[in-house]
Amino acid sequence: MVPMVDLAGAELLAELHATLKARGIEFQLAEARGEVREALRRSGFTLECGPVEANRTVDSILQSWKQLASRA
C-alpha cells in the first residue's frame, strides 16, 4: 500500500497490467486509497485497465476469485 502514485508509477502499473493480461493473468489493485485512485484516473489507467474501486482488500479480491473458481 502506498499513499500516492505519480505518472511514472501509473504508467508502470498499466504496463504490468498489459504484460500480465497478455499471459492470461488477471491483475487487480487492492487497498487503493483516494489519492491513488484519483491519480490513476487522471493518468488514464482506468481507461486501459478498468476501474479502481474503493475499499477493495486483498481478502475481498481473493474471496471473489475463489467463488468464481468454484463455479467453473
C-alpha positions as CSV (number, residue, x, y, z in Angstrom):
1,M,0.0,0.0,0.0
2,V,1.3,3.4,-1.0
3,P,0.0,6.8,0.0
4,M,0.4,8.3,-3.5
5,V,1.4,7.5,-7.1
6,D,2.9,9.7,-9.8
7,L,2.6,9.5,-13.6
8,A,5.6,7.1,-13.9
9,G,4.1,4.8,-11.3
10,A,0.7,4.8,-13.0
11,E,2.4,4.0,-16.3
12,L,4.3,1.2,-14.7
13,L,1.1,-0.3,-13.3
14,A,-0.5,0.0,-16.8
15,E,2.4,-1.8,-18.4
16,L,2.3,-4.5,-15.7
17,H,-1.4,-4.9,-16.3
18,A,-0.9,-5.3,-20.1
19,T,2.0,-7.8,-19.7
20,L,0.1,-10.0,-17.3
21,K,-3.1,-9.8,-19.4
22,A,-1.1,-11.0,-22.4
23,R,-0.1,-14.0,-20.3
24,G,-3.7,-14.7,-19.3
25,I,-3.2,-13.4,-15.7
26,E,-5.7,-11.1,-14.1
27,F,-4.3,-8.0,-12.4
28,Q,-6.3,-6.2,-9.7
29,L,-5.4,-3.4,-7.3
30,A,-6.3,-3.6,-3.7
31,E,-6.2,-1.0,-0.9
32,A,-6.1,1.8,-3.4
33,R,-6.9,4.9,-1.3
34,G,-8.4,8.2,-2.5
35,E,-5.3,10.0,-3.8
36,V,-4.0,6.9,-5.5
37,R,-7.4,6.2,-7.2
38,E,-7.6,9.8,-8.4
39,A,-4.1,9.8,-9.7
40,L,-4.7,6.6,-11.6
41,R,-7.9,8.0,-13.1
42,R,-6.2,11.2,-14.2
43,S,-3.4,9.2,-15.8
44,G,-5.8,7.2,-18.0
45,F,-5.0,3.9,-16.1
46,T,-8.7,3.2,-15.6
47,L,-9.5,3.7,-19.4
48,E,-6.9,1.0,-20.2
49,C,-7.2,-1.3,-17.2
50,G,-10.7,-0.8,-15.8
51,P,-12.0,0.9,-12.7
52,V,-10.0,1.1,-9.5
53,E,-12.6,0.5,-6.8
54,A,-12.6,1.9,-3.3
55,N,-12.4,-0.4,-0.2
56,R,-11.2,-3.4,-2.1
57,T,-9.0,-5.5,0.1
58,V,-6.7,-8.4,-0.9
59,D,-9.0,-10.7,1.0
60,S,-12.1,-9.5,-0.8
61,I,-10.4,-9.9,-4.2
62,L,-9.3,-13.5,-3.2
63,Q,-12.8,-14.4,-2.0
64,S,-14.3,-13.2,-5.3
65,W,-11.8,-15.2,-7.2
66,K,-12.4,-18.3,-5.1
67,Q,-16.2,-18.0,-5.7
68,L,-15.7,-17.7,-9.5
69,A,-13.3,-20.7,-9.4
70,S,-15.7,-22.9,-7.5
71,R,-18.4,-22.2,-10.1
72,A,-16.2,-23.3,-13.0
